[in-house]
Structure formats: structure tokens, C-alpha cells
Amino acid sequence: MKKMVKFLFKIHKYIGGFIAIFFLMWFVTGVILVYYPYPRISEQMVNERMETIHCSSLPDVPFIQGRVDAKIESLSLRQFQGQTLFEMKAGGKKSAWVADTLQVQQVKPLTFATVQAEATKWSDAPVMRVDTLHEREQWVLYSKYDRMMPIYKFYFDDDQQTQLFVSGKNAEPIQLTTMEQRFWSWVGAIPHKLYFPYIRKDVDRWKAWIVASGSICLVASLSGFILGLYLLINRYRQKKSWEIPYKRGWKRWHYITGLIFGVFLVWWSISGIFSMSRVPQWIVPTKAEFTFNTSRLWGKGVLPLETYQLDYRKLQEVYPDLKKIDWVRFADIPAYRIIEGENERYIDASGTEVVALNVPQKTIEEGFRKIHGNDSKMTVTVLEKYDNYYLNLRRTLELPVYKVEFDDDDHNLYYVNPRDGYIRYLNKNKIVDKWLFSAIHYLNMGWLVNRPRLWTFCLWFLCIGCGIVCFTGVVLGVKTWFIRKKK
């Protein structure tokens, strides 16, 4: 036993003294990250700057169908470069047509002038310079940007030193940063998430760094918490009273705060590891896939165009600021996904009047029975308040939704929004993963998220407490290093 305790002391002393700096950074940057997230362009911002469609001289659906020989797999309508365009996929091939004439040859080519025109929508300030990127950099780190190269980086001459990134492939804006956002990212999101180009551009390397860092934190925090309990119990055995082993100094404060907040340090270490790794199947085995493709419930592609009874040209009468129309489906229900102003809406196209989509419960039940079998035990309820598995910290998920539970080996659980078809899927493996990562890392629990003030208090209380543990650990680590240096 003594050898084990001595071994734990060495581990905690040397590993803890080093990793406490990283752990302290994690808590400080984590609090900043809550209030200043990593910059990104929201869908609302993109939608707001899209061109408004002109539907006055557009053809009807039978005319569109008659000009296409193959089965139409996808279809959308939008305004771009002053032209109203149909973009479709038919017979596995994608094409764009000028909507008024259905002529491919008349579609304007995409040039740098097009990209520049899109960029000027984002700022009234003049452009100082433009860089051409052929590889990812600090503000465009995700691998999805590779297929958008080249990316043009516009520098605007304004007070906020705005920088805009626009894809040279389709002229779509993909990132926008200001001087303030970049500052808060460098002291918050970037160090917290290890969003440094050398690490983040290689996903496997990035995951390895985070898992390794979390694992070292776990060793340091777990060894310290075990030692804290051991010293407390050992002191009680010797003196028959509960006493703090250290009488004064940094060790006393490190011990007291570590004993109180040590379990939370262990929890956050575990959540850091599972932020980049799934719960192994040998621990929680499931037959189902980890993700759920929504097309399994709603179907792929579009329904035959003649099933869309609502004339798409009628949409602009109700929504004058109409910017895009997508032909979509929800099982056997034809629908339009539209962009109106900065908002996204779903319209039921099975009738002749403009009515918001609302998928019936019966349709949802029939769809899941096709997936899980008619004999499956299914319970459907209406969820009107966030629970532990349908929630997010910013409380932006829509309510009410259908909660669909299955009494099977995998404990399959679905949340379905009948107004836009959004599906959140969990099974027993993902539920365990949720508690090991999201619930601990973000305090993402129903009873807390439904009480925002309590959530904020708990976040600050735990981060300050754990931060004190780490700060005193850093001081002790530095003192140990200087003592060794002196000797």
C-alpha cells in the first residue's frame, strides 16, 4: 500500500505540476468560449444577402418536366447574377437552366467579378486587398473547405478590420471575422479547442492531441483525488478526528480545493477524452449505426413533380422576399423548402393553398414501423419541454416535437420536428456518450438548461473552483522545479 501511495505521489507531483498549466488554460478559455464562440457565418446572414427571385415569367411544372428526359432527383430555384435559375440533378447529372427559357447556354459563367460582387454585399467599406488561398488557414480550418478552393480572402478597410472568405467554386461566403472576434478567439476558442492550423488541419492528429491531453489530465486529477481521500482517512485513523493534513501555505489550499472540486476535474478530463472518441462497442454494444440518415424516414430525392399540387409561383404572393425554393419530400408528402428574407420555412405542397408543413403523427409512425418492423414496441409522445436528450445550451431547438421510443435491445430514441423534418437520434451507446461528454463538459442536462440562471451559476462556480485547484497546482509545480534547480 505504501509503495502504491508513494507511486501516486510521484505521478501527481510531476505530471500534475506540468499539466496543471494546460488544465488552468482549459477552464479560463472555456468560460470565454461560452460567451465568445469561434466565428462563423450563420445561415441567417447568408440568407439575408441572397437575391430575391422574380417569378413573373416562370414556366409551370409540366413544362419543366417535359424538357427533361431522365427522372428528376433534385430541383431548386434561386436568383443568381441577376438570373433566375433552375438547378437540378437528373439521371445522375447536375445542370443549371435559365428559368425563363430553360436554356443551359444562357447561364452566366462564374468569374472573379462574380465573387467580388458577392463580397461587396457584406460591407460598405472598400476592399484593401484580396488573397487567394489554395490551402486552409487559421479561420478556414475544416476539411470541407478543401473542395471549395480556391478561396478568396477579402480585407475590408473598416473600423473592425473585417475579413471575408468566399469560395471561388460557387461564390458562396464561407467565413467572416472581425478584429474583436479574432481577439476573443485567440484567448478562447483557439487554445481551448486546439484550433491551431498545424494540429487542426489534420483531423487524426487533432483528435490524438485532444485525447492525449485529456488522458494526462485524467491521470493527474484522479491520482490527486485518490491521494486527497487517502490522506484524509489516514489522518482520521491516527487522530480520530477529521483534519486537513497541511497546516498552511499553497499545499493547504491545493488540498482543500482539490478535495472539493477533484471529482469535477476527473469528470471534465473524461469528457475531454470523449469529445473526440466514441464509447467503444465492447463497452456498450449496439446493432444500430451510430448516425441515422434522415432519408430512411423521409425518402430520397423528390417525388414526381405532378404530386406538388401547390404552384410554386404562388409562393411569392405570400412571401414577397422569396429567395430560394427547394423541392423536397417527407415520406409521401410533397413540400417546398423556401428561403424568405433571412428565414427558412417549409411549405406543404400537397394542396393548392400556401400552408406551413406539419407532418402528421401517423406518417411518422408508419415510417418508423417500416424501419423497425410492424411488431416493434413503439411509444410516441409530444415533448413540450426540453429533456436530457433533446436540448441545446442556447435553447434554439424548436418545441413541441414528437418523442419516439422503442423498447428494443438498442433502446432506439428519436425526436422528430413535424414542421421541418429535423430528427435527433440516440441509442444506448449514444446515450452513454452523451453523459460522458456533453452532459459533463457543457453541463448539458435538462434540469439545468431549463434553468438558465442556475446553469450560469454552476458553470462559474465549478470553473472558478477547479481553476483555483489548477492555479495552486501550477504554483506548487513551479516551486518544486525551482527547488530541484537549486539543489
Disulfide bonds with the S-S distance in Angstrom:
none
